[in-house]
């Protein structure tokens, strides 16, 4: 157990991974702010663009926030006319959300704003290192969660217009 603590902090994979996540979040936040979006709002819009009619719980899992936080995000996006949810649930309490025309436009503008961030990440991790890094990160997810999350197929990215 002592050997683990002797490693320099900047050599600890978990610590450096968290630093990278925080740096990416800050960079995304900086370019999304002029678009009037937070990273969570953009991620929600991107998920709805890729897979419409998702529930609050599905979106919360995909954006990595609590259901209550996602409810707040959705309410804010609704007030701005970017997202709509039916007033009445089709079944149970679930009210799937979908993008409005303004929401689809906001996604496209945000993707364009995020392009410089995506280019930096791609420049740092060129193939085959890119594939190796993705495989290593997925292996970490599998080790702790048992499987790559279903959201992997819908996780927000800034490439293309799926």
C-alpha positions, 0 to 999 in steps of 0.5 A, spaced: 500 500 500 505 504 501 508 504 494 502 507 491 502 513 495 510 514 493 508 516 486 508 523 484 502 526 484 503 528 476 504 520 475 498 518 478 493 516 472 487 518 476 489 525 478 492 526 471 485 524 468 481 528 472 486 534 470 485 533 463 477 532 464 477 539 468 482 542 462 477 540 457 471 542 461 474 549 462 476 549 454 469 547 452 466 552 457 470 558 454 467 557 447 460 555 449 459 561 453 459 566 447 453 561 445 449 562 451 450 555 453 454 551 459 457 544 457 451 540 460 446 544 456 450 543 450 451 536 451 443 535 453 442 538 446 447 534 442 444 528 445 437 530 443 440 532 436 443 525 435 437 521 439 430 525 439 425 523 445 430 522 450 427 522 457 430 526 463 433 519 466 436 518 459 439 525 458 442 525 465 446 518 464 448 521 458 450 528 460 453 525 467 449 529 472 443 527 477 436 527 474 434 533 478 440 537 475 438 535 468 431 537 470 434 544 471 438 544 465 431 542 461 427 547 464 432 552 462 433 550 455 425 550 455 424 557 457 429 559 451 425 555 446 431 550 445 427 544 447 420 542 448 417 536 452 409 534 452 405 537 458 402 531 459 406 524 460 404 519 454 405 513 460 407 514 467 411 520 469 416 520 463 416 526 458 421 525 453 424 531 450 426 533 443 429 539 440 426 545 437 428 548 430 432 553 435 435 548 439 437 544 432 440 551 430 444 552 437 447 545 436 450 547 430 453 553 432 455 550 438 459 545 434 462 550 430 464 554 436 467 547 439 471 546 433 478 549 435 477 545 442 476 538 438 482 540 433 487 541 439 485 534 442 485 531 435 492 534 434 495 531 441 492 524 440 494 522 432 492 515 430 494 510 432 495 513 439 488 516 438 485 509 438 490 506 443 487 512 448 480 511 447 481 503 448 485 504 454 479 509 457 474 504 455 478 499 459 477 503 465 470 504 464 469 497 463 473 495 469 469 500 474 462 499 471 462 492 468 461 495 460 462 501 456 455 505 457 450 505 452 451 512 452 457 511 448 454 511 442 450 518 443 456 521 447 456 528 445 462 530 440 463 536 435 464 532 429 459 531 423 452 532 423 449 525 425 
